[in-house]
Amino acid sequence: MDLKNKVIWITGASSGIGKSLVTLLSSQNTKLILSSRNESLLNEVKNECIDKDKVKVLPLDLENYHDFDKKVKKAISFFGNIDVLINNGGISQRSLAKETTISVDKRIMDINYLGTVALTKAVLPHFIKNKKGQFVITTSIVGKIGTPLRSSYAASKHALHGFFDSLRAEIHQYNIKVTLVCPGFVTTNVSKNALTGDGSPQEKMDKATANGIEPNRFARLMLKAIQKEKEEVYIAGAKEKLGVYAKRYYPKLLSKMIRKLSVT
Protein backbone atom coordinates (compact mmCIF):
# COMPACT_ATOMS: atom_id res chain seq x y z
CA MET A 1 0.00 0.00 0.00
CA ASP A 2 1.31 3.42 -0.97
CA LEU A 3 0.97 5.75 2.02
CA LYS A 4 1.47 8.95 0.02
CA ASN A 5 -1.32 11.44 0.83
CA LYS A 6 -2.95 8.93 3.22
CA VAL A 7 -4.52 10.29 6.40
CA ILE A 8 -3.03 8.41 9.33
CA TRP A 9 -4.23 8.81 12.92
CA ILE A 10 -1.73 7.71 15.58
CA THR A 11 -2.46 7.34 19.28
CA GLY A 12 0.40 7.35 21.77
CA ALA A 13 2.11 9.76 19.37
CA SER A 14 3.91 11.93 21.91
CA SER A 15 6.80 9.55 22.68
CA GLY A 16 8.44 6.20 22.01
CA ILE A 17 7.22 4.13 19.07
CA GLY A 18 4.47 6.62 18.25
CA LYS A 19 6.84 9.57 18.01
CA SER A 20 9.23 7.57 15.82
CA LEU A 21 6.35 6.64 13.51
CA VAL A 22 5.36 10.29 13.22
CA THR A 23 8.91 11.32 12.30
CA LEU A 24 9.14 8.60 9.67
CA LEU A 25 5.70 9.18 8.18
CA SER A 26 6.13 12.94 8.03
CA SER A 27 8.93 12.39 5.50
CA GLN A 28 6.64 10.34 3.25
CA ASN A 29 4.11 13.00 2.28
CA THR A 30 1.36 11.69 4.55
CA LYS A 31 -1.27 13.61 6.50
CA LEU A 32 -1.05 12.92 10.22
CA ILE A 33 -3.32 13.23 13.24
CA LEU A 34 -1.43 12.95 16.52
CA SER A 35 -3.11 11.89 19.74
CA SER A 36 -2.12 11.28 23.35
CA ARG A 37 -3.00 12.85 26.69
CA ASN A 38 -0.15 15.38 26.61
CA GLU A 39 -0.98 18.19 24.18
CA SER A 40 2.25 20.11 24.78
CA LEU A 41 4.39 17.08 23.90
CA LEU A 42 2.25 16.44 20.83
CA ASN A 43 2.92 19.99 19.67
CA GLU A 44 6.65 19.44 20.17
CA VAL A 45 6.44 16.33 17.99
CA LYS A 46 4.47 18.27 15.37
CA ASN A 47 7.09 21.03 15.30
CA GLU A 48 9.73 18.44 14.39
CA CYS A 49 7.77 17.33 11.32
CA ILE A 50 8.76 18.35 7.80
CA ASP A 51 5.40 19.83 6.74
CA LYS A 52 3.53 21.11 9.82
CA ASP A 53 0.46 21.99 7.70
CA LYS A 54 -0.08 18.26 7.17
CA VAL A 55 0.01 17.48 10.91
CA LYS A 56 -2.89 18.01 13.31
CA VAL A 57 -2.96 17.55 17.08
CA LEU A 58 -5.96 15.96 18.77
CA PRO A 59 -5.55 15.32 22.53
CA LEU A 60 -7.15 12.03 23.59
CA ASP A 61 -7.21 10.00 26.79
CA LEU A 62 -7.85 6.30 26.12
CA GLU A 63 -9.10 5.88 29.68
CA ASN A 64 -11.98 8.29 29.01
CA TYR A 65 -13.47 6.41 26.10
CA HIS A 66 -17.12 7.44 26.28
CA ASP A 67 -16.84 10.50 24.00
CA PHE A 68 -14.86 9.01 21.14
CA ASP A 69 -17.60 9.61 18.56
CA LYS A 70 -16.92 13.35 19.00
CA LYS A 71 -13.18 12.78 18.72
CA VAL A 72 -13.63 10.86 15.47
CA LYS A 73 -15.79 13.63 13.98
CA LYS A 74 -13.09 16.13 14.88
CA ALA A 75 -10.39 13.91 13.40
CA ILE A 76 -12.30 13.53 10.11
CA SER A 77 -12.84 17.30 9.95
CA PHE A 78 -9.08 17.95 9.73
CA PHE A 79 -8.55 16.37 6.29
CA GLY A 80 -12.02 15.05 5.38
CA ASN A 81 -11.05 11.43 5.79
CA ILE A 82 -9.15 8.79 7.79
CA ASP A 83 -7.32 6.01 5.95
CA VAL A 84 -5.34 4.32 8.73
CA LEU A 85 -5.85 4.25 12.50
CA ILE A 86 -2.73 3.20 14.41
CA ASN A 87 -3.82 2.15 17.89
CA ASN A 88 -0.47 2.63 19.60
CA GLY A 89 -1.36 4.15 22.98
CA GLY A 90 -1.19 2.07 26.15
CA ILE A 91 0.44 1.43 29.51
CA SER A 92 2.46 -1.46 30.94
CA GLN A 93 2.81 -3.16 34.33
CA ARG A 94 5.54 -4.43 36.64
CA SER A 95 4.03 -6.22 39.65
CA LEU A 96 3.13 -9.66 40.94
CA ALA A 97 -0.53 -10.60 40.52
CA LYS A 98 -0.91 -11.19 44.27
CA GLU A 99 0.33 -7.65 44.95
CA THR A 100 -1.69 -5.88 42.26
CA THR A 101 -4.89 -4.15 43.33
CA ILE A 102 -8.00 -4.75 41.24
CA SER A 103 -8.11 -1.02 40.48
CA VAL A 104 -4.78 -1.37 38.66
CA ASP A 105 -6.12 -4.37 36.72
CA LYS A 106 -9.12 -2.28 35.72
CA ARG A 107 -7.08 0.75 34.70
CA ILE A 108 -4.82 -1.29 32.47
CA MET A 109 -7.81 -2.95 30.81
CA ASP A 110 -9.58 0.41 30.42
CA ILE A 111 -6.59 1.99 28.67
CA ASN A 112 -5.10 -0.87 26.68
CA TYR A 113 -8.23 -2.80 25.75
CA LEU A 114 -11.47 -0.86 26.17
CA GLY A 115 -9.98 2.47 25.07
CA THR A 116 -8.52 0.91 21.94
CA VAL A 117 -11.70 -1.02 21.15
CA ALA A 118 -13.91 2.04 21.74
CA LEU A 119 -11.83 4.19 19.37
CA THR A 120 -11.83 1.41 16.77
CA LYS A 121 -15.62 1.08 16.97
CA ALA A 122 -16.00 4.84 16.63
CA VAL A 123 -13.87 4.87 13.45
CA LEU A 124 -15.37 1.68 12.00
CA PRO A 125 -18.53 3.24 10.44
CA HIS A 126 -16.30 5.69 8.54
CA PHE A 127 -14.22 2.83 7.13
CA ILE A 128 -17.32 0.81 6.24
CA LYS A 129 -18.85 3.80 4.45
CA ASN A 130 -15.63 4.27 2.44
CA LYS A 131 -15.27 0.50 1.89
CA LYS A 132 -11.61 0.74 2.83
CA GLY A 133 -9.33 1.42 5.78
CA GLN A 134 -6.73 -0.19 7.98
CA PHE A 135 -6.59 -0.73 11.72
CA VAL A 136 -3.05 -1.14 13.08
CA ILE A 137 -2.66 -2.24 16.68
CA THR A 138 0.53 -2.18 18.73
CA THR A 139 0.09 -5.19 20.98
CA SER A 140 3.09 -7.08 22.41
CA ILE A 141 4.91 -10.40 22.39
CA VAL A 142 3.28 -10.62 25.84
CA GLY A 143 -0.01 -10.66 23.94
CA LYS A 144 1.03 -14.14 22.85
CA ILE A 145 2.96 -15.27 25.94
CA GLY A 146 2.20 -14.43 29.58
CA THR A 147 5.31 -13.71 31.69
CA PRO A 148 5.92 -12.82 35.35
CA LEU A 149 5.14 -9.29 36.61
CA ARG A 150 2.84 -8.58 33.65
CA SER A 151 -0.37 -10.48 34.38
CA SER A 152 -2.74 -7.54 33.79
CA TYR A 153 -0.72 -6.18 30.88
CA ALA A 154 -0.59 -9.61 29.23
CA ALA A 155 -4.34 -10.01 29.75
CA SER A 156 -5.06 -6.68 28.04
CA LYS A 157 -2.85 -7.55 25.08
CA HIS A 158 -4.26 -11.09 24.75
CA ALA A 159 -7.72 -9.49 24.71
CA LEU A 160 -6.73 -7.23 21.83
CA HIS A 161 -5.70 -10.25 19.76
CA GLY A 162 -9.02 -11.94 20.41
CA PHE A 163 -11.03 -8.86 19.50
CA PHE A 164 -9.14 -7.89 16.37
CA ASP A 165 -8.88 -11.44 15.00
CA SER A 166 -12.67 -11.62 15.24
CA LEU A 167 -13.12 -8.13 13.81
CA ARG A 168 -10.85 -8.93 10.87
CA ALA A 169 -13.15 -11.75 9.80
CA GLU A 170 -16.26 -9.58 10.20
CA ILE A 171 -15.04 -6.62 8.12
CA HIS A 172 -13.15 -8.41 5.35
CA GLN A 173 -16.10 -7.83 3.01
CA TYR A 174 -15.60 -4.05 3.34
CA ASN A 175 -11.95 -4.18 2.26
CA ILE A 176 -10.82 -3.15 5.76
CA LYS A 177 -7.48 -4.53 6.92
CA VAL A 178 -6.28 -5.37 10.44
CA THR A 179 -2.58 -5.48 11.29
CA LEU A 180 -1.45 -6.67 14.72
CA VAL A 181 2.11 -5.57 15.53
CA CYS A 182 3.80 -7.42 18.41
CA PRO A 183 6.89 -5.67 19.80
CA GLY A 184 9.45 -7.35 21.96
CA PHE A 185 11.68 -5.09 24.03
CA VAL A 186 11.94 -1.57 22.58
CA THR A 187 14.08 1.18 24.12
CA THR A 188 11.31 3.54 25.23
CA ASN A 189 10.00 4.78 28.58
CA VAL A 190 7.39 2.01 28.73
CA SER A 191 9.02 0.35 31.75
CA LYS A 192 9.53 3.67 33.53
CA ASN A 193 5.83 4.48 33.15
CA ALA A 194 4.68 0.93 33.94
CA LEU A 195 2.23 0.64 36.84
CA THR A 196 3.24 -1.18 39.99
CA GLY A 197 0.82 -3.04 42.26
CA ASP A 198 -0.54 0.09 43.95
CA GLY A 199 -0.88 2.04 40.71
CA SER A 200 2.25 4.16 41.04
CA PRO A 201 4.75 4.22 38.15
CA GLN A 202 7.86 2.05 38.37
CA GLU A 203 10.06 5.05 37.45
CA LYS A 204 13.02 3.00 36.31
CA MET A 205 14.01 1.31 33.08
CA ASP A 206 14.28 -2.46 32.92
CA LYS A 207 17.60 -3.84 31.73
CA ALA A 208 15.89 -5.79 28.95
CA THR A 209 14.08 -2.66 27.79
CA ALA A 210 17.31 -0.64 27.83
CA ASN A 211 18.88 -3.29 25.58
CA GLY A 212 15.89 -3.50 23.25
CA ILE A 213 15.32 -2.43 19.66
CA GLU A 214 15.90 1.26 18.99
CA PRO A 215 12.52 3.01 18.37
CA ASN A 216 13.41 4.46 14.95
CA ARG A 217 14.47 1.04 13.68
CA PHE A 218 11.30 -0.47 15.12
CA ALA A 219 9.19 2.19 13.38
CA ARG A 220 10.77 1.37 10.01
CA LEU A 221 10.01 -2.33 10.41
CA MET A 222 6.48 -1.56 11.62
CA LEU A 223 5.85 0.70 8.64
CA LYS A 224 6.88 -2.08 6.26
CA ALA A 225 4.31 -4.39 7.89
CA ILE A 226 1.64 -1.70 7.55
CA GLN A 227 2.41 -1.13 3.88
CA LYS A 228 2.32 -4.87 3.20
CA GLU A 229 -0.99 -5.07 5.13
CA LYS A 230 0.27 -8.03 7.14
CA GLU A 231 -2.19 -9.63 9.52
CA GLU A 232 0.32 -10.16 12.34
CA VAL A 233 4.02 -9.43 12.73
CA TYR A 234 6.59 -9.96 15.50
CA ILE A 235 9.22 -7.22 15.73
CA ALA A 236 11.48 -8.48 18.47
CA GLY A 237 14.76 -10.11 19.39
CA ALA A 238 15.49 -13.75 18.64
CA LYS A 239 14.59 -14.94 22.15
CA GLU A 240 11.20 -13.24 22.14
CA LYS A 241 10.35 -14.62 18.70
CA LEU A 242 11.50 -18.08 19.75
CA GLY A 243 9.10 -17.88 22.69
CA VAL A 244 6.13 -17.34 20.36
CA TYR A 245 6.91 -20.47 18.38
CA ALA A 246 7.78 -22.47 21.51
CA LYS A 247 4.36 -21.55 22.90
CA ARG A 248 2.76 -22.97 19.77
CA TYR A 249 4.76 -26.18 19.43
CA TYR A 250 6.37 -26.83 22.83
CA PRO A 251 4.11 -25.21 25.45
CA LYS A 252 5.34 -27.31 28.39
CA LEU A 253 8.96 -26.46 27.62
CA LEU A 254 8.11 -22.77 27.41
CA SER A 255 6.29 -22.93 30.75
CA LYS A 256 9.42 -24.33 32.37
CA MET A 257 11.53 -21.59 30.82
CA ILE A 258 9.15 -18.84 31.95
CA ARG A 259 9.11 -20.14 35.53
CA LYS A 260 12.85 -19.50 35.65
CA LEU A 261 12.46 -15.82 34.86
CA SER A 262 13.03 -13.37 37.70
CA VAL A 263 9.88 -12.30 39.59
CA THR A 264 11.56 -9.76 41.84
Wavefront OBJ file of the C-alpha trace (Angstrom):
o trace
v 0.000 0.000 0.000
v 1.308 3.416 -0.971
v 0.972 5.750 2.018
v 1.472 8.946 0.019
v -1.319 11.438 0.832
v -2.950 8.926 3.219
v -4.516 10.291 6.397
v -3.029 8.406 9.328
v -4.232 8.808 12.921
v -1.731 7.712 15.576
v -2.464 7.340 19.283
v 0.397 7.350 21.774
v 2.109 9.758 19.371
v 3.914 11.930 21.914
v 6.795 9.553 22.684
v 8.436 6.198 22.006
v 7.221 4.130 19.075
v 4.470 6.620 18.247
v 6.843 9.568 18.015
v 9.232 7.568 15.817
v 6.349 6.636 13.511
v 5.361 10.294 13.218
v 8.910 11.317 12.305
v 9.141 8.597 9.667
v 5.698 9.176 8.180
v 6.127 12.940 8.027
v 8.926 12.386 5.505
v 6.635 10.341 3.253
v 4.114 13.004 2.284
v 1.360 11.694 4.547
v -1.270 13.607 6.499
v -1.054 12.916 10.216
v -3.321 13.229 13.238
v -1.431 12.951 16.520
v -3.110 11.893 19.740
v -2.117 11.284 23.349
v -3.004 12.845 26.694
v -0.146 15.377 26.607
v -0.985 18.188 24.177
v 2.251 20.111 24.783
v 4.387 17.079 23.904
v 2.246 16.444 20.827
v 2.918 19.994 19.666
v 6.646 19.442 20.169
v 6.443 16.333 17.993
v 4.471 18.271 15.370
v 7.094 21.027 15.304
v 9.731 18.438 14.390
v 7.767 17.331 11.318
v 8.759 18.353 7.799
v 5.398 19.834 6.743
v 3.526 21.107 9.817
v 0.465 21.988 7.704
v -0.078 18.257 7.174
v 0.007 17.481 10.906
v -2.893 18.015 13.308
v -2.964 17.554 17.078
v -5.964 15.957 18.774
v -5.550 15.318 22.534
v -7.149 12.034 23.589
v -7.206 10.002 26.791
v -7.854 6.304 26.116
v -9.102 5.881 29.676
v -11.980 8.287 29.014
v -13.467 6.407 26.099
v -17.118 7.435 26.281
v -16.838 10.499 23.998
v -14.856 9.010 21.138
v -17.600 9.614 18.563
v -16.921 13.345 19.001
v -13.180 12.778 18.722
v -13.630 10.855 15.472
v -15.788 13.625 13.976
v -13.094 16.127 14.883
v -10.389 13.906 13.395
v -12.304 13.527 10.111
v -12.839 17.301 9.948
v -9.082 17.951 9.729
v -8.547 16.365 6.295
v -12.015 15.054 5.384
v -11.055 11.430 5.790
v -9.149 8.788 7.785
v -7.320 6.011 5.947
v -5.340 4.323 8.732
v -5.846 4.250 12.505
v -2.725 3.200 14.408
v -3.819 2.152 17.893
v -0.469 2.630 19.603
v -1.362 4.146 22.983
v -1.187 2.070 26.152
v 0.442 1.432 29.506
v 2.458 -1.461 30.937
v 2.810 -3.158 34.332
v 5.544 -4.429 36.643
v 4.028 -6.224 39.650
v 3.131 -9.661 40.944
v -0.530 -10.597 40.517
v -0.906 -11.192 44.270
v 0.335 -7.651 44.947
v -1.690 -5.885 42.255
v -4.887 -4.152 43.326
v -7.998 -4.753 41.238
v -8.113 -1.015 40.481
v -4.780 -1.368 38.665
v -6.121 -4.373 36.720
v -9.121 -2.276 35.721
v -7.082 0.752 34.705
v -4.818 -1.289 32.473
v -7.809 -2.954 30.806
v -9.575 0.410 30.423
v -6.589 1.990 28.672
v -5.098 -0.865 26.681
v -8.227 -2.805 25.749
v -11.472 -0.857 26.168
v -9.983 2.467 25.073
v -8.515 0.907 21.942
v -11.703 -1.021 21.152
v -13.907 2.040 21.739
v -11.826 4.185 19.372
v -11.825 1.410 16.775
v -15.616 1.077 16.970
v -15.998 4.840 16.631
v -13.870 4.867 13.450
v -15.370 1.682 11.996
v -18.533 3.242 10.441
v -16.300 5.685 8.536
v -14.222 2.825 7.134
v -17.325 0.813 6.242
v -18.846 3.804 4.446
v -15.629 4.270 2.440
v -15.274 0.502 1.893
v -11.611 0.736 2.829
v -9.331 1.421 5.776
v -6.729 -0.185 7.981
v -6.586 -0.727 11.725
v -3.054 -1.141 13.078
v -2.659 -2.245 16.680
v 0.526 -2.180 18.733
v 0.093 -5.194 20.982
v 3.088 -7.081 22.411
v 4.906 -10.400 22.392
v 3.279 -10.618 25.836
v -0.007 -10.657 23.939
v 1.028 -14.140 22.847
v 2.965 -15.272 25.943
v 2.198 -14.431 29.579
v 5.307 -13.715 31.690
v 5.917 -12.817 35.354
v 5.141 -9.291 36.608
v 2.840 -8.580 33.653
v -0.373 -10.485 34.383
v -2.744 -7.538 33.789
v -0.722 -6.180 30.885
v -0.589 -9.607 29.233
v -4.341 -10.010 29.752
v -5.060 -6.682 28.043
v -2.849 -7.555 25.076
v -4.257 -11.092 24.748
v -7.718 -9.494 24.713
v -6.729 -7.233 21.827
v -5.695 -10.252 19.765
v -9.019 -11.941 20.415
v -11.034 -8.859 19.504
v -9.138 -7.895 16.372
v -8.878 -11.437 15.004
v -12.667 -11.623 15.245
v -13.122 -8.135 13.809
v -10.851 -8.928 10.865
v -13.152 -11.749 9.805
v -16.255 -9.581 10.200
v -15.037 -6.623 8.120
v -13.148 -8.405 5.349
v -16.105 -7.831 3.013
v -15.604 -4.050 3.336
v -11.952 -4.184 2.256
v -10.817 -3.149 5.764
v -7.483 -4.533 6.919
v -6.284 -5.369 10.437
v -2.581 -5.480 11.286
v -1.450 -6.671 14.721
v 2.113 -5.572 15.532
v 3.799 -7.421 18.408
v 6.889 -5.674 19.801
v 9.451 -7.354 21.957
v 11.680 -5.089 24.025
v 11.936 -1.567 22.579
v 14.076 1.176 24.117
v 11.307 3.535 25.234
v 9.999 4.781 28.581
v 7.394 2.010 28.725
v 9.022 0.346 31.747
v 9.529 3.675 33.530
v 5.826 4.481 33.151
v 4.676 0.926 33.944
v 2.232 0.640 36.840
v 3.237 -1.180 39.989
v 0.815 -3.040 42.263
v -0.541 0.090 43.952
v -0.881 2.036 40.711
v 2.253 4.159 41.042
v 4.752 4.216 38.152
v 7.856 2.053 38.375
v 10.060 5.051 37.453
v 13.022 2.999 36.312
v 14.005 1.311 33.078
v 14.277 -2.456 32.921
v 17.602 -3.840 31.732
v 15.890 -5.794 28.952
v 14.079 -2.657 27.786
v 17.308 -0.641 27.827
v 18.875 -3.290 25.580
v 15.887 -3.503 23.252
v 15.319 -2.427 19.664
v 15.899 1.256 18.990
v 12.522 3.014 18.365
v 13.414 4.459 14.954
v 14.472 1.038 13.678
v 11.300 -0.470 15.118
v 9.190 2.191 13.381
v 10.775 1.375 10.013
v 10.006 -2.326 10.412
v 6.480 -1.564 11.619
v 5.851 0.701 8.642
v 6.876 -2.084 6.257
v 4.312 -4.391 7.893
v 1.637 -1.701 7.552
v 2.414 -1.126 3.885
v 2.315 -4.866 3.196
v -0.992 -5.073 5.126
v 0.274 -8.026 7.136
v -2.193 -9.626 9.521
v 0.320 -10.161 12.338
v 4.021 -9.428 12.732
v 6.593 -9.961 15.498
v 9.216 -7.225 15.735
v 11.483 -8.484 18.468
v 14.757 -10.105 19.387
v 15.489 -13.752 18.637
v 14.590 -14.945 22.150
v 11.197 -13.245 22.142
v 10.353 -14.619 18.696
v 11.497 -18.076 19.752
v 9.100 -17.876 22.693
v 6.132 -17.338 20.362
v 6.906 -20.474 18.384
v 7.785 -22.469 21.508
v 4.360 -21.553 22.897
v 2.760 -22.973 19.773
v 4.762 -26.184 19.427
v 6.373 -26.832 22.829
v 4.105 -25.215 25.445
v 5.344 -27.311 28.390
v 8.959 -26.459 27.620
v 8.108 -22.771 27.410
v 6.291 -22.934 30.750
v 9.419 -24.329 32.373
v 11.529 -21.586 30.820
v 9.147 -18.842 31.951
v 9.113 -20.142 35.530
v 12.855 -19.503 35.648
v 12.458 -15.817 34.857
v 13.029 -13.372 37.701
v 9.878 -12.302 39.587
v 11.563 -9.759 41.843
l 1 2 3 4 5 6 7 8 9 10 11 12 13 14 15 16 17 18 19 20 21 22 23 24 25 26 27 28 29 30 31 32 33 34 35 36 37 38 39 40 41 42 43 44 45 46 47 48 49 50 51 52 53 54 55 56 57 58 59 60 61 62 63 64 65 66 67 68 69 70 71 72 73 74 75 76 77 78 79 80 81 82 83 84 85 86 87 88 89 90 91 92 93 94 95 96 97 98 99 100 101 102 103 104 105 106 107 108 109 110 111 112 113 114 115 116 117 118 119 120 121 122 123 124 125 126 127 128 129 130 131 132 133 134 135 136 137 138 139 140 141 142 143 144 145 146 147 148 149 150 151 152 153 154 155 156 157 158 159 160 161 162 163 164 165 166 167 168 169 170 171 172 173 174 175 176 177 178 179 180 181 182 183 184 185 186 187 188 189 190 191 192 193 194 195 196 197 198 199 200 201 202 203 204 205 206 207 208 209 210 211 212 213 214 215 216 217 218 219 220 221 222 223 224 225 226 227 228 229 230 231 232 233 234 235 236 237 238 239 240 241 242 243 244 245 246 247 248 249 250 251 252 253 254 255 256 257 258 259 260 261 262 263 264
